[in-house]
Amino acid sequence: MEAAFRHRATSIVQAPKMSVQQRNLPFPGGVLTAEVTSMTLSVPPAEWLSQHPGRNFVLLHGLVMAPTFWRLYAPRYVVEHNTVAYPLPGHDRWHLPVTGQVITTEDIIEAYAAAIERDFDGHPVTLVGHSTGAFISLLLAERRPDLVRSVVLMGGFACGRFEGQERFAARLLRIPGIGMSVFCTLLKRWISTPEGFRQGSSDCVFDKSCPWETAETVAMIEAVRQRLLTCKPQDIAAVVSWFQRTSLLDRIANVEVPVLNLIGINDEVVPPLHQLRLSRLLPNVQTVLFGKSGHLLMVERQGELDRVFARFCADPWLLQPSRRPLPAGPKNEMVLPRQNSFLSQVLPSFVSRGTNAPRAH
């Protein structure tokens, strides 16, 4: 009965409200303060991956992706518990109230907080975020710590421009006059065919020997593409514009919940040096570096990631407040305790490649 009610509850969409606010908007040469009329975001729809007694997990995917991605590549541990995936704003079934409208951090945090309160009765959850989903996870942990038990970052960032190293597609949006049109045209062209979308997505993968071309993965990527075809390019552009003008670096030390920071040292989307900077600034973090890995760790190092993820979730307060001794790791794992609860676990893939075979959930 409870599960049935929860599924019905996820279909309830709160009516957006119109608001007029003063917002600082970037423009060439500076920042413009203007009154912006927009609609608040509705509450994101929930895609349940599993409903088992235990811990609560919320999964947030990256830009130009969909919750269905997690059905193949969610960490094994989460599908043994109570786990839901939410889309990013403007993705999947979560359309913006006004196409391409300006959105703010407050809009996003309020919407996700309402979803967690709806689906978990306000009980704290572990946030698992990839890329842009990781950024939102950190923002939620900083703004609403009452709803967050711990955070797991994969290819995460805390500054939308990666401290000056943002991608070309994102820079397009700042070109006066034609930026939005060019961005939307390129996005529509990228997702227009299965081959083009899969080829573009492979740029996120460093280890080309990983199972990226199996029948199961190809079917999953096509399912993601079909979801993206229902989105409006202007809505996705609005998300890019939001994180371009947003940074958490000056407040990230306020994130006091335990954080697991998973980094592929060959990530070409989010610079690894930026990801490592997060670990220097976070007060309670464990950091794992994966060798010969790019932006899609859950694809390239699935077995190793599962093992590290399960160890963290079993005891995320490993180093605080009691500063208990670190558990001994396997021979292929170097455990280097650092100050400020910083745990660096280097998993060199040239020693142990791990289990890369995909699995069905």
Secondary structure, DSSP 8 states (H G I E B T S, - for coil): -HHHHHHHHTT------EEEEEEEEEETTEEEEEEEEEE-------EEEEE-SS-EEEEE--TT--GGGHHHHS-GGGGGSEEEEE--TTSTT---SSTT----HHHHHHHHHHHHHHHHTT--EEEEEETHHHHHHHHHHHH-GGGEEEEEEES--SBTTTTTT--HHHHHTTSTTTHHHHHHHHHHHHTSSHHHHHHHHGGG-S-TTSSSSSHHHHHHHHHHHHHHTTS-HHHHHHHHHHHHT-B-TTTGGG--S-EEEEEETT-SSS-HHHHHHHHHH-SSEEEEEETT--S-HHHHTHHHHHHHHHHHHH-TTSSSSS--------TT-EEEEETTTEEEEEE-TTT----------
